[in-house]
Amino acid sequence: MRPGYSFKCQQLIDCQFTTQPKGIGPFVVAHDGLHLVARNFNLLVVLSNTDFDKVRGYHQDHEVWCYTPATNRWKLDEGFKLELHHLGIKAFLNTGGNELLIYFADDENPRIGNGFVVHSIDGTNAILRADKGVLPRTDCSAAYVSDQHFMYVIGGKLNLIPVCDVHRYDFHKRLWQVLYQSELNNPFDYPKGRFNHQVITDGKFIYCLGGGDFDMQLHDFKHILTFNLTTHTWLERDTQPDERMLAENEGYPRGRQEFACVQRRCSNGDIEAIICGGQEAEFFSYLSDIWKLNVCTMEWTHLTACTPLPTYISSAALIRNACLFILGGDKDKSWSPVPSVSGVYKMWLTVPKLSELAWEAYSYYNDIEDRDRQELINLGIPSRFVERLPPVEPSSEDDFDF
């Protein structure tokens, strides 16, 4: 018997969606690339699979899936048909929220080069070339963040050497600009290069979290490397521990790489970074804890929730009502065909408005996937909640069984 609905704040909840789309095979998130992004109150995920054939050689096939929390269903976006030979993509939404922008880069294939796949919500696709200006020189493991009409690329590896380069792409001018470049042949260059890290920004600074360096050492969280977007200089800032956790690593998160991270603006305007999971220095040591850092006060807070399994390379996104979603994550490096955790987990970071709780409770007890939208409005449900639902469509082979 299904338990009754109860609101839980700062507790991770298994969304328990089905893993068997009809006609598609198991929906397993053990893909070579997995990027989760929020679109208002729903989620989009870009999945990338590497394949090989004699005609095209190694190539990547991509899919976009949409997840609606109110219906707890995934749907394959049939309008997204794209095959590009490239490595490493980063998905994010533009400020308007109506287009999914996927940045791609391939230095080995000039016909592809650098650019963005612009996938509109109406199903149309376009490729925006981004090859003017000083392009990022790193080939993997960089971190990406977008703010207003800019995208920043920070750090990564250049021929296996970590760097701390900072590049900015201006969507208005369609131009790349280098803001900082590491000196590869200078052993005293500051800061050290880093890779497999995460970054957030408040519009004035870029904050680098975690990751590794050339000596295969992980950066700790006692000190946060920040980049001044006005002076284009690096500065290391001290953080404050969670005093409740002083017995555990002196109140700081343990160093890690390949972890999930989201950025949140609090009601008072402060910016927070929420990190979860990741890989420690030991090759098979993984984490399941969740922490948040207020970059205005530089204080760490340990959240009592944790992921059900220690994982790395998971992906996370934060929708507009302060609900955090975590998807997937590998639990080992055995390179088995299915090495991933295929669940979706959510966690309320704060207590939402009563109307949000009422909507979540109603959608918990009622299957509203195929309900007429006007009927829901006539029942008294505000249109702002009904508009979060996808259009009602006739059943097809791509629908999920529950």
C-alpha positions in Angstrom: 0.0 0.0 0.0 1.3 3.4 -1.0 2.1 5.6 2.0 0.3 8.9 2.5 1.9 12.2 1.3 4.0 14.0 3.8 6.3 17.0 3.2 10.0 16.5 4.0 12.4 19.4 4.0 16.1 18.7 3.3 15.5 15.0 2.9 16.3 13.2 -0.3 13.2 11.5 -1.8 13.2 8.8 -4.4 10.9 9.8 -7.3 10.4 6.2 -8.3 9.8 6.7 -12.0 9.6 3.7 -14.3 12.8 2.5 -16.1 11.2 0.8 -19.0 10.0 3.0 -21.8 8.1 1.0 -24.4 9.9 0.3 -27.6 13.0 2.1 -26.5 14.5 -0.4 -24.0 15.7 0.3 -20.5 16.1 3.9 -19.7 19.5 3.6 -18.1 21.5 6.8 -17.3 24.8 4.9 -17.8 25.7 7.2 -20.7 29.0 8.8 -21.6 27.5 12.2 -21.1 24.6 13.2 -18.9 23.6 16.8 -18.3 20.6 17.8 -16.3 19.1 21.3 -16.6 16.1 23.0 -15.1 13.5 24.7 -17.3 11.3 26.7 -14.9 9.5 24.0 -12.9 10.5 21.0 -15.1 13.7 19.2 -16.1 15.5 18.4 -19.3 18.3 15.9 -19.6 20.8 15.5 -22.5 22.1 12.0 -22.9 25.1 11.2 -25.0 26.2 7.7 -26.2 29.5 6.9 -27.9 29.2 4.4 -30.7 31.4 3.0 -33.5 30.8 1.9 -37.0 33.0 1.4 -40.1 31.5 4.4 -42.0 31.6 7.1 -39.3 34.1 5.7 -36.9 33.6 6.8 -33.3 30.7 9.2 -33.0 28.2 10.4 -30.4 24.4 10.1 -30.6 22.4 12.5 -28.4 18.9 12.5 -27.0 16.9 15.0 -25.0 14.4 13.7 -22.4 11.9 15.9 -20.5 10.8 15.1 -16.9 7.7 16.6 -15.3 7.8 16.3 -11.5 4.0 16.8 -11.2 3.3 13.7 -13.3 6.6 11.8 -12.4 7.1 10.9 -16.1 9.9 11.1 -18.6 9.2 11.8 -22.3 11.6 11.5 -25.2 11.8 14.7 -27.2 11.3 13.3 -30.7 12.2 16.7 -32.2 15.8 16.3 -31.2 17.7 14.4 -33.8 21.4 15.1 -33.7 24.5 13.2 -34.3 27.9 15.0 -33.9 31.4 13.7 -33.6 32.7 15.6 -30.6 33.8 15.0 -27.0 32.4 16.7 -23.9 29.2 18.8 -24.0 27.7 21.1 -21.4 24.0 21.7 -21.4 22.3 24.8 -20.0 19.4 27.1 -20.7 19.6 30.6 -21.9 18.1 33.4 -19.9 14.8 33.3 -21.7 14.3 29.6 -20.8 12.8 28.7 -24.2 15.8 27.2 -25.8 18.3 24.5 -24.7 21.8 25.4 -25.6 24.4 22.7 -25.8 28.0 23.8 -26.2 30.2 21.5 -28.2 33.9 21.6 -29.2 36.1 19.5 -31.5 39.5 20.7 -32.4 40.3 17.7 -34.5 37.4 18.2 -36.9 37.3 21.8 -38.4 34.0 21.1 -40.0 32.4 20.9 -36.5 34.7 23.2 -34.5 33.2 25.2 -31.6 29.5 26.1 -31.3 26.1 25.6 -29.8 23.2 23.4 -30.7 20.1 25.6 -30.2 17.2 23.3 -29.4 13.9 25.2 -29.2 11.1 23.9 -27.1 8.9 23.8 -30.2 11.2 21.1 -31.5 13.3 23.0 -34.0 17.1 22.8 -34.0 19.8 25.1 -35.2 23.6 25.2 -35.0 25.3 28.4 -33.9 28.9 28.5 -34.8 31.2 30.0 -32.1 34.6 30.2 -33.7 35.4 33.9 -33.5 37.9 35.3 -31.0 40.3 33.5 -28.7 38.8 30.0 -28.3 39.3 27.8 -25.2 42.4 25.7 -25.6 41.5 23.0 -23.1 40.3 19.7 -24.5 38.6 18.1 -21.5 37.6 18.4 -17.8 36.8 22.1 -17.8 34.0 23.7 -15.8 31.2 25.9 -17.3 28.9 28.5 -16.0 26.5 30.9 -17.7 25.5 34.4 -16.4 23.2 36.8 -18.3 24.5 36.7 -22.0 27.9 35.2 -21.2 29.2 31.7 -20.8 32.5 31.1 -19.0 34.9 28.1 -19.4 37.3 27.6 -16.5 40.2 25.3 -16.1 40.4 21.8 -17.6 43.3 19.9 -19.3 45.5 20.8 -22.2 47.3 17.8 -23.4 46.8 16.2 -20.0 48.2 19.3 -18.2 45.7 21.1 -15.9 45.4 24.8 -16.5 43.4 27.6 -14.9 42.4 29.5 -18.1 39.3 31.6 -18.1 37.4 32.2 -21.4 34.2 34.0 -21.9 31.8 33.8 -24.8 29.5 36.8 -25.5 26.2 35.6 -27.0 25.4 39.2 -28.2 28.7 39.7 -30.0 29.2 36.0 -30.7 32.8 36.4 -29.7 35.2 34.5 -27.5 37.6 36.4 -25.2 40.4 35.1 -23.0 40.3 36.7 -19.5 43.2 34.7 -18.0 45.7 32.2 -19.4 48.0 29.9 -17.4 51.7 29.8 -18.2 52.4 26.2 -19.1 56.2 26.3 -18.7 56.2 28.2 -15.4 56.3 25.8 -12.4 55.6 28.8 -10.1 52.5 29.9 -12.0 49.6 30.8 -9.7 47.0 29.4 -9.4 47.6 25.7 -10.1 45.6 24.3 -12.9 42.6 22.2 -12.0 40.1 19.8 -13.6 37.0 17.9 -12.8 35.9 20.8 -10.6 32.6 22.8 -10.4 32.1 26.6 -10.6 29.3 29.1 -9.8 29.1 32.8 -10.2 27.4 35.8 -8.6 28.1 38.1 -11.5 31.1 39.6 -9.9 33.2 36.6 -9.0 33.6 33.0 -10.3 34.0 30.5 -7.4 36.0 27.3 -8.2 35.0 24.3 -6.0 37.0 21.1 -5.6 38.7 19.3 -8.5 42.2 17.9 -8.9 45.6 19.3 -10.0 48.7 18.1 -11.8 50.0 16.2 -8.8 46.7 14.2 -8.6 45.9 16.0 -5.4 42.4 17.2 -4.7 41.7 20.8 -3.7 40.2 21.2 -0.3 37.2 23.3 0.6 38.8 25.3 3.4 39.9 27.8 0.8 38.0 28.7 -2.3 39.7 30.0 -5.4 37.8 33.0 -6.8 38.2 34.9 -10.1 37.4 38.6 -10.1 35.4 39.3 -13.3 36.4 43.0 -13.2 40.1 42.9 -12.6 40.6 39.4 -14.2 42.7 38.2 -11.3 42.6 35.2 -9.0 42.3 35.3 -5.2 42.0 32.6 -2.6 39.4 33.1 0.1 39.0 31.3 3.4 35.8 29.6 4.3 34.1 29.0 7.6 33.4 25.4 8.8 30.1 24.0 10.0 30.6 24.0 13.7 28.3 21.1 14.2 30.7 18.9 12.1 34.0 19.8 13.7 34.7 16.2 14.5 34.3 15.3 10.8 37.1 16.8 8.7 37.2 19.9 10.9 33.7 20.9 9.7 34.5 21.1 6.0 33.5 18.8 3.1 36.2 16.3 2.1 38.1 17.1 -1.1 36.5 15.6 -4.2 36.2 15.7 -8.0 33.5 14.7 -10.5 30.7 15.8 -8.1 27.3 17.5 -8.8 26.8 21.2 -8.0 24.0 23.7 -8.4 23.7 27.4 -7.7 20.8 29.0 -5.7 19.8 32.5 -5.0 18.3 32.8 -1.5 15.3 35.0 -0.6 17.7 37.6 0.9 19.8 37.7 -2.3 22.7 35.6 -1.0 24.2 33.0 -3.4 24.6 29.4 -2.4 26.5 26.5 -3.9 25.1 23.0 -3.2 27.5 20.1 -3.8 26.8 16.3 -3.5 28.7 13.1 -4.0 32.0 12.9 -5.9 35.2 10.9 -6.0 37.9 11.1 -3.4 41.7 10.8 -4.1 41.5 7.0 -3.7 40.5 5.6 -7.1 37.4 3.6 -5.8 36.4 5.9 -2.9 33.1 7.7 -3.5 31.0 10.1 -1.4 27.3 10.5 -0.7 27.2 13.6 1.4 25.5 17.0 0.6 26.8 20.4 1.6 26.1 24.0 0.8 28.3 27.1 0.8 27.0 30.6 1.2 29.5 32.6 -0.9 28.4 35.9 0.8 29.3 34.7 4.3 31.7 31.9 3.1 30.1 29.5 5.6 29.7 25.8 5.0 26.6 23.9 6.1 26.3 20.1 6.1 22.8 18.9 5.1 21.6 15.8 6.9 20.4 14.2 3.6 22.7 12.0 1.6 22.5 10.1 -1.7 21.4 6.4 -1.3 24.7 5.2 -2.8 28.1 6.8 -2.9 28.4 8.0 -6.5 30.3 10.3 -8.8 29.6 11.9 -12.1 26.0 12.5 -11.1 24.1 15.5 -12.4 21.9 17.9 -10.5 19.5 20.8 -11.2 17.5 23.3 -9.2 14.0 24.3 -10.4 12.4 27.6 -9.6 10.6 26.6 -6.4 13.9 25.6 -4.6 13.5 21.9 -5.2 16.8 20.1 -5.9 16.9 17.1 -8.3 19.8 14.7 -8.6 20.0 12.2 -11.5 22.2 9.2 -12.0 25.8 8.8 -11.1 28.4 6.0 -11.5 29.1 3.9 -8.4 32.3 2.2 -9.7 34.8 2.3 -12.6 34.6 -1.3 -13.6 33.4 -0.2 -17.1 30.6 -2.7 -17.0 27.8 -2.2 -19.5 25.5 -0.7 -16.8 27.6 0.9 -14.1 25.1 3.6 -13.1 22.5 4.5 -10.6 19.4 5.2 -12.6 17.2 7.0 -10.1 15.9 10.5 -9.8 16.0 12.0 -6.3 14.6 15.3 -5.1 15.0 17.4 -2.0 13.3 20.6 -0.9 16.0 23.0 0.3 13.5 25.3 2.0 9.8 25.2 3.0 7.9 26.4 0.0 4.6 28.3 -0.2 1.5 26.5 1.0 0.2 26.5 -2.6 3.2 24.6 -3.7 2.6 22.0 -1.0 -1.0 21.7 -2.0 -0.1 21.2 -5.7 2.5 18.5 -4.8 0.0 16.7 -2.6 -2.7 16.8 -5.2 -0.4 15.5 -7.9 0.9 12.8 -5.5 -2.6 11.4 -5.0 -4.0 11.9 -8.6 -2.7 10.8 -11.9 -3.0 14.1 -13.9 -0.9 13.1 -16.9 -4.0 12.8 -19.2 -6.4 15.0 -17.3 -7.9 17.8 -19.4 -6.1 21.0 -18.4 -9.3 23.1 -18.4 -10.9 20.5 -16.1 -8.1 21.0 -13.6 -8.6 24.8 -13.7 -12.3 24.3 -13.2 -11.5 22.3 -10.1 -9.9 25.4 -8.6 -6.2 24.6 -9.4 -4.5 27.9 -10.3 -3.4 28.1 -14.0 0.2 28.8 -13.0 0.4 25.2 -11.8 -1.5 23.7 -14.7 0.8 25.4 -17.1 3.7 23.4 -15.8 2.2 20.2 -17.3 3.0 19.1 -20.8 0.2 19.1 -23.4 -2.1 16.2 -23.3 -1.2 13.7 -26.1 -2.8 10.5 -27.2 -1.1 7.4 -25.9 1.8 6.0 -28.0 4.5 3.4 -27.8 6.7 6.0 -26.0 4.4 6.3 -23.0 5.5 4.8 -19.7 3.6 2.1 -17.7 2.9 2.8 -14.0 
